[in-house]
Amino acid sequence: MINEKMYALGSKRSSIREIFEYAKTRAQEIGAENVFDFSIGNPSVPAPDAVNETIEKLVKEMPSVALHGYTSAQGDKTARDTIASNYSKRFGVAISGDDLYMTCGAAASLTITLHALHEEGDEVIVFAPYFAEYKVFVEGSGAKLVVLSSDDKTMLPDFTALKKAINQNTKAVLINSPNNPSGVVYGEDTMQTLCDILKEKSAEFGKRIFLISDEPYRELIYDKKTTVVSPMRYYDDSIVCYSYSKSLSLPGERIGYIAVNPRMVNAKTVYASVCGAGRSLGFVCAPALFQRVVASCDGMTADLSIYKRNRDLLYNALTEYGFTCIYPDGAFYLFMKAGEADAKAFCERAKKHELLFVAGDDFGYPGWVRIAYCVQTEQIERALPLFKALAEEYRLGEK
Amino acid sequence: MINEKMYALGSKRSSIREIFEYAKTRAQEIGAENVFDFSIGNPSVPAPDAVNETIEKLVKEMPSVALHGYTSAQGDKTARDTIASNYSKRFGVAISGDDLYMTCGAAASLTITLHALHEEGDEVIVFAPYFAEYKVFVEGSGAKLVVLSSDDKTMLPDFTALKKAINQNTKAVLINSPNNPSGVVYGEDTMQTLCDILKEKSAEFGKRIFLISDEPYRELIYDKKTTVVSPMRYYDDSIVCYSYSKSLSLPGERIGYIAVNPRMVNAKTVYASVCGAGRSLGFVCAPALFQRVVASCDGMTADLSIYKRNRDLLYNALTEYGFTCIYPDGAFYLFMKAGEADAKAFCERAKKHELLFVAGDDFGYPGWVRIAYCVQTEQIERALPLFKALAEEYRLGEK
């Protein structure tokens, strides 16, 4: 009667959603201030003031029919030109507004790109730990998801595994830096190695292998030494998927873009496929008011100092308590080894301390947990004694 | 290398787009005031003042993190409850916020619904003339589009053809009232007859046949005698797809909803499939600010008196000149019989008079043309002598 796959996707609650519902119930029982929910990646910092100021200015100054009317399917030309110009300056790669396609956020950027590229029998490679919805999006496009592991110490891709996994059916490698859930950022060396392998394998199989770079956390980095690089500088067949959800704290407004590297062969053909996929999936155009808002605020960020303070506080304390943690260079997640092999059992034990976070199993990485620190700093401060008690329960300090 | 279907959709310019580009070029040659573009269905009337007032109020009063943050995937609960309550009162059918799923506009409403329902081998029936993108959306979901004709005099569905066409593979009938491109509105009798056939055929084939009602023009009606009815009053297996694009003149903001009739068997299962399809296609949630704006402005409309004046002016003049026109009860399109069998040739002749409109071929209805009257009234007034000259060229007044 209905599509069973869609029913399964719509009816099976994600673990994150389960925890969210549990947190609400538990808050009613013992008070919201006593429940420590680190499960959700929802920005906790307001949008920069310029966002609301720009909204008010546009509403006052632009005629309604122009402001709220259709933009072209690929997005308002002025907005695209502005964003492309900023991107070119920042990353040292020349792109134009005609290489950009404005989208309803990161999820749309990914589904549109995946549908644009998909051919029968395709495989798309990701590295665990990976954002769980990648499976939904890749399979939704008709492709097979191939999950490779990462190095347990660095959470960087296992390149030996990558060389073995690439085959005649590989359409793309999908990366996510800064990473959800590990917070790891791919530096120049990592990007160079990855792209060298893709070039070598493209030649070996006589086919193009696309690099899809999902970058919603691109602006969320905390140390001077950390630099985010554009895959376009390293690899022609690269496509950048972006969203302003995290950088401008606008996750509900659904606004981002796809950038097709103009240096790839037949870039205009790939771009046209992106336009076609957006049309087929029902996107029409990205929200018009917010296209102009993000173009005006492109390059700004919400106040990241709060996330940095949270990260430092949490990372330092947890490692001191004996937990093994990946140092998060970016995003707002901390990836921590569970106190026992079964991360779900560990999460249940943590729950007894009123600490809520997500088992790595959901990110294709059992034995670890994700702690989202996009919360109020005060919540972390009050949670630390509970983390300490959890560590003691596992005798982690004694090892 | 890429998906050929998506490339075709993205690279093949629609006729409407072709005309739009021609109009721009021609305007540079002879001045914009001398080109009469009736090709595009873009609202020409500003949004009600309440829209921008609500935006300003929300921006001032709601905390940024709450205003611009994620809503639940199906939409903000308060917004859904408000809209559902208004719908129930207006149409005399009880629905709740839990039956509504907020979307990024009508196209998203349709693609999500079609993907939610799709099973291998499905067929979806539409009546010509039909909105051209239905073919893209239906085929994008994997189903086959079956096009049936309408009565040439009334542009209402040919029910004899419908009875013959429904078979074991029919998943849904997709209707559009007020209709793009004919402006025809399905009254009570039409809806009753249609739903009686669907009930009879559902019983005959022992399967459910869904009625998908695409209603972006629902509020655009111009005469007291014209009433718009809810399919939910006539048929349990009905799903309403709505958009605020035309009613509130917000086509660029991408905001609408899907309403699943709670009286259908397993309504919650169908609703869950809708949620799953939205997730799979990459929608996440509808734009958060505008969810609240439309909930607050639900039931209002842009100033429709301008469209009514345009319709009356155009219909009266064109019929007087000898053109055969369908009286448009709603929407902002006038469907007119071409002066010759080949509507495209007729459009080319009209172009010589600087009159631009779209051949019915694009709506599955050759021999007719669509004239979009969502323009400034003054543009119609100045175009009338040109229409008269076109009629005289075909000696229409003399017949």
Chai-1 contact restraints between the chains, C-beta under 6 A:
chainA,res_idxA,chainB,res_idxB,connection_type,confidence,min_distance_angstrom,max_distance_angstrom,comment,restraint_id
A,M1,B,R208,contact,1.0,0.0,6.0,A-B,restraint_1
A,I2,B,L117,contact,1.0,0.0,6.0,A-B,restraint_2
A,I2,B,V270,contact,1.0,0.0,6.0,A-B,restraint_3
A,I2,B,S273,contact,1.0,0.0,6.0,A-B,restraint_4
A,N3,B,A116,contact,1.0,0.0,6.0,A-B,restraint_5
A,N3,B,H118,contact,1.0,0.0,6.0,A-B,restraint_6
A,N3,B,S273,contact,1.0,0.0,6.0,A-B,restraint_7
A,M6,B,A116,contact,1.0,0.0,6.0,A-B,restraint_8
A,M6,B,S273,contact,1.0,0.0,6.0,A-B,restraint_9
A,M6,B,G276,contact,1.0,0.0,6.0,A-B,restraint_10
A,M6,B,A277,contact,1.0,0.0,6.0,A-B,restraint_11
A,Y7,B,A272,contact,1.0,0.0,6.0,A-B,restraint_12
A,Y7,B,S273,contact,1.0,0.0,6.0,A-B,restraint_13
A,Y7,B,G276,contact,1.0,0.0,6.0,A-B,restraint_14
A,L9,B,G276,contact,1.0,0.0,6.0,A-B,restraint_15
A,L9,B,R279,contact,1.0,0.0,6.0,A-B,restraint_16
A,L9,B,S280,contact,1.0,0.0,6.0,A-B,restraint_17
A,G10,B,A272,contact,1.0,0.0,6.0,A-B,restraint_18
A,G10,B,S273,contact,1.0,0.0,6.0,A-B,restraint_19
A,G10,B,C275,contact,1.0,0.0,6.0,A-B,restraint_20
A,G10,B,G276,contact,1.0,0.0,6.0,A-B,restraint_21
A,S11,B,A272,contact,1.0,0.0,6.0,A-B,restraint_22
A,N42,B,G69,contact,1.0,0.0,6.0,A-B,restraint_23
A,N42,B,Y70,contact,1.0,0.0,6.0,A-B,restraint_24
A,P46,B,S64,contact,1.0,0.0,6.0,A-B,restraint_25
A,P46,B,V65,contact,1.0,0.0,6.0,A-B,restraint_26
A,A47,B,S64,contact,1.0,0.0,6.0,A-B,restraint_27
A,A47,B,H68,contact,1.0,0.0,6.0,A-B,restraint_28
A,N52,B,V59,contact,1.0,0.0,6.0,A-B,restraint_29
A,I55,B,V59,contact,1.0,0.0,6.0,A-B,restraint_30
A,V59,B,N52,contact,1.0,0.0,6.0,A-B,restraint_31
A,V59,B,I55,contact,1.0,0.0,6.0,A-B,restraint_32
A,S64,B,P46,contact,1.0,0.0,6.0,A-B,restraint_33
A,S64,B,A47,contact,1.0,0.0,6.0,A-B,restraint_34
A,V65,B,P46,contact,1.0,0.0,6.0,A-B,restraint_35
A,H68,B,A47,contact,1.0,0.0,6.0,A-B,restraint_36
A,H68,B,L250,contact,1.0,0.0,6.0,A-B,restraint_37
A,H68,B,G252,contact,1.0,0.0,6.0,A-B,restraint_38
A,H68,B,E253,contact,1.0,0.0,6.0,A-B,restraint_39
A,G69,B,N42,contact,1.0,0.0,6.0,A-B,restraint_40
A,G69,B,P251,contact,1.0,0.0,6.0,A-B,restraint_41
A,G69,B,G252,contact,1.0,0.0,6.0,A-B,restraint_42
A,Y70,B,N42,contact,1.0,0.0,6.0,A-B,restraint_43
A,Y70,B,P251,contact,1.0,0.0,6.0,A-B,restraint_44
A,Y70,B,G252,contact,1.0,0.0,6.0,A-B,restraint_45
A,T71,B,G252,contact,1.0,0.0,6.0,A-B,restraint_46
A,C104,B,C104,contact,1.0,0.0,6.0,A-B,restraint_47
A,A107,B,G282,contact,1.0,0.0,6.0,A-B,restraint_48
A,A107,B,V284,contact,1.0,0.0,6.0,A-B,restraint_49
A,A108,B,G282,contact,1.0,0.0,6.0,A-B,restraint_50
A,T111,B,L281,contact,1.0,0.0,6.0,A-B,restraint_51
A,T111,B,G282,contact,1.0,0.0,6.0,A-B,restraint_52
A,A116,B,N3,contact,1.0,0.0,6.0,A-B,restraint_53
A,A116,B,M6,contact,1.0,0.0,6.0,A-B,restraint_54
A,L117,B,I2,contact,1.0,0.0,6.0,A-B,restraint_55
A,H118,B,N3,contact,1.0,0.0,6.0,A-B,restraint_56
A,V136,B,S280,contact,1.0,0.0,6.0,A-B,restraint_57
A,G140,B,S280,contact,1.0,0.0,6.0,A-B,restraint_58
A,R208,B,M1,contact,1.0,0.0,6.0,A-B,restraint_59
A,L250,B,H68,contact,1.0,0.0,6.0,A-B,restraint_60
A,P251,B,G69,contact,1.0,0.0,6.0,A-B,restraint_61
A,P251,B,Y70,contact,1.0,0.0,6.0,A-B,restraint_62
A,G252,B,H68,contact,1.0,0.0,6.0,A-B,restraint_63
A,G252,B,G69,contact,1.0,0.0,6.0,A-B,restraint_64
A,G252,B,Y70,contact,1.0,0.0,6.0,A-B,restraint_65
A,G252,B,T71,contact,1.0,0.0,6.0,A-B,restraint_66
A,G252,B,A288,contact,1.0,0.0,6.0,A-B,restraint_67
A,E253,B,H68,contact,1.0,0.0,6.0,A-B,restraint_68
A,E253,B,P287,contact,1.0,0.0,6.0,A-B,restraint_69
A,E253,B,A288,contact,1.0,0.0,6.0,A-B,restraint_70
A,R254,B,P287,contact,1.0,0.0,6.0,A-B,restraint_71
A,V270,B,I2,contact,1.0,0.0,6.0,A-B,restraint_72
A,A272,B,Y7,contact,1.0,0.0,6.0,A-B,restraint_73
A,A272,B,G10,contact,1.0,0.0,6.0,A-B,restraint_74
A,A272,B,S11,contact,1.0,0.0,6.0,A-B,restraint_75
A,S273,B,I2,contact,1.0,0.0,6.0,A-B,restraint_76
A,S273,B,N3,contact,1.0,0.0,6.0,A-B,restraint_77
A,S273,B,M6,contact,1.0,0.0,6.0,A-B,restraint_78
A,S273,B,Y7,contact,1.0,0.0,6.0,A-B,restraint_79
A,S273,B,G10,contact,1.0,0.0,6.0,A-B,restraint_80
A,C275,B,G10,contact,1.0,0.0,6.0,A-B,restraint_81
A,G276,B,M6,contact,1.0,0.0,6.0,A-B,restraint_82
A,G276,B,Y7,contact,1.0,0.0,6.0,A-B,restraint_83
A,G276,B,L9,contact,1.0,0.0,6.0,A-B,restraint_84
A,G276,B,G10,contact,1.0,0.0,6.0,A-B,restraint_85
A,A277,B,M6,contact,1.0,0.0,6.0,A-B,restraint_86
A,R279,B,L9,contact,1.0,0.0,6.0,A-B,restraint_87
A,S280,B,L9,contact,1.0,0.0,6.0,A-B,restraint_88
A,S280,B,V136,contact,1.0,0.0,6.0,A-B,restraint_89
A,S280,B,G140,contact,1.0,0.0,6.0,A-B,restraint_90
A,L281,B,T111,contact,1.0,0.0,6.0,A-B,restraint_91
A,L281,B,L281,contact,1.0,0.0,6.0,A-B,restraint_92
A,G282,B,A107,contact,1.0,0.0,6.0,A-B,restraint_93
A,G282,B,A108,contact,1.0,0.0,6.0,A-B,restraint_94
A,G282,B,T111,contact,1.0,0.0,6.0,A-B,restraint_95
A,V284,B,A107,contact,1.0,0.0,6.0,A-B,restraint_96
A,P287,B,E253,contact,1.0,0.0,6.0,A-B,restraint_97
A,P287,B,R254,contact,1.0,0.0,6.0,A-B,restraint_98
A,P287,B,P287,contact,1.0,0.0,6.0,A-B,restraint_99
A,A288,B,G252,contact,1.0,0.0,6.0,A-B,restraint_100
A,A288,B,E253,contact,1.0,0.0,6.0,A-B,restraint_101
